Amino acid sequence: MDTFMETDLKKKRGGLCGMFNKRRIRIITAIAVFLAVSVFGVDAAKALTVTDMAGRKVTVPDSIRKVYAPSPYGSYIMYSIDPSMLAGLNLPIRDEDMKYFPKAVRNLPLIGSIGGQGRTANIEVLLKAKPDLLIMWSASRSAINDKAEETLKKLNTPYVYAVAESLADYPDVYQFLGKVLKKEKRTKQLSSYSRKTLNEIKDVVSRIPAKKRPSVYYAEGVDGLSTECDDSIHVELLKLAGDTDVHRCHTSCHKGFEKVSMEQVMLYNPDVIIAQEKVFYDKVFKDPVWRNIKAVREGRVYLIPRHPFNWFDRPPSFMRILGLKWLTHILYPAEYRIDIIKEAREFYRLFLGVELSTQDMKKILYP
């Protein structure tokens, strides 16, 4: 490594090139120090071997105080398990959402993501944060991120994979992370709530004949003319709540945002529209063209709640457990009679440790 640094310094000196090389040296040196600590500073007697959700055997510290999750999915689930364990943020917290997090979380450094999982990680900040464990996230047990693996091996920090191919896997993810982090009592509560909700909704929907389930259009974008194919992860809640997404197709890519025309929406003529953007929601009832759609005429257009994380999608997180209750309630109010405000307050209390008043919750549900 020293030879590399000396050679690199001789190539270019002064000006911007010199500044670039100095920064490069600092990063390489920081990584070298971190590797040395990682390799020689772990007491094998105080280690534990676990099998992660990707089937990998991993040696992790017996006592884990700080973790870092380099993807939004992992970061968000840690907010629900124990945000005090986070070593840094994957994405910045929006100003309007600060009140939903403890002060210690608000002041955490912004680190970013590792190896193609979004915002590129600031390695120097990651090294300073000194996490005991990295929590990686995968949507498939067989689709491990190769680019991320290369970076992780260089860091030489223990990491485990949490795998959630669908929302139905979240109870198992909670149980797995509870075991690794020694938070089993806490994650048992979250896992049980999640599993109970999934079973509850499955039971409700199974009793409603397919012909009586309202058709739904998911309106994305400020014009409402982007949507998702029915097999997309971005509309998984629609699949669970009756599988009546009007846009039946095979998703072209994970990103989604399939463009449709107004004529196509008119042909679909959905019973219900769920909207992602408030700009669209605020104007849809006044637009003479959209007023031709059955859902608009009958006042069945709903804005998806989004604080502190989206209840439905983008990114798909644990908040979808509550979102599934919300969606099922608006689709089948007679068959699924719940007090959604009461349910949401209980969810925020359990999953986020936040006590909200009825008025506060109304502002989230009906902004």
Phi, psi and omega in degrees: 000320178298318179299319179298316182296315182296316179297317182295323180291327181288337183294313184219135179228153175074164175060206182294326180297319179298317179297320180297315182295321179297318179295321179298319180296317181299318181295314181297319180296317180298318179295320180299317179296316181297318179297319180298317179295319182295319185284316188257350186262359181267126178274111183302331181291341182251029181248161182225137178260127180232159173254118183279182186284354174262004178086010181273138173273124186231137174266119182239157177299145179294325178245114180250117181257322183232137177230157173227134178245111185279021173221153180304322182300313180291319179298314184296319181292332176289330175301325182278332181278303179192092183297340180291345180275348182291134178272342181185172182262145175276319178226151179294147177275131179294146182306318183289349181254358182305323186294347180270001183234147176295155184304322181300326180285321181301330184264007180290149178291149176272116184259316181102203185241164180248131168058060171081014180260030178121221179304127183296134183291144171272102187299321181299317179293322178298318180295320179293327181291334176051058177291146177280337184207144173254136177252108178270157182232137177222146177270001180205142179292341182254357184247068178278139184287106183297320180297318178295321181300319180300314180294318183296321180296326179291323180290331179060033176257137180299141178216147179236153178258128167261132184239125177227098178284340178202174178299331180297342180274349184300320176304320179290324178298316178299317180295318180297311182294327177298321179293314182293319185269359183059046178235038189296325179296317180293310184289338175297320178297314183291321179295315181296317179298315182297313181295319179298318180297314180300317180291322180298313181291320179301319180293316180299310184295323182297337181270000180253118180303145183306323182291340181263002179274127182293141176284145187231136172247128178266110183265117177246158179084160182292340178262355179074009186254026167240147181206193181229146172294155186295343181263009181279145175299336183288347176235031180301326180296325177295324178296315182289332184263026174127352176056052181240028174298126184288338185269088185268111181191177176261125184300136184282331178199164182300329182297323178078223183058054178291127181279138175227163179264163176297324179299321180294318179297321179296324177292322177296319180044059187294154176285328184223143172237130171250131189248138179273323186256132179294327179302315178294313182301319183293335184253346189297323182286342181264346184282121183298331179286312180294335180292350175282345182277136183306314182301322181286315179302322184265006177071028181253054174245129186232133177272128182289126175298149187219013182245135355280346175229155182300134182282346188242321192187168171052080352273155176289114184231188178297341179297343179293341175298314176289321180301327179294322176294315180300312183295315181297323180294319181283335179279322184229064183301329181282325182273334181237080185273097177230157172270097188296329178293316178296317180298317182293321178297319178296318180298313180298323179294316184283312188274330184243355180064030183244129178262110182249145177283167177300321180294319178299319182289325177298325180293328178286317183285324183230069187295000000 
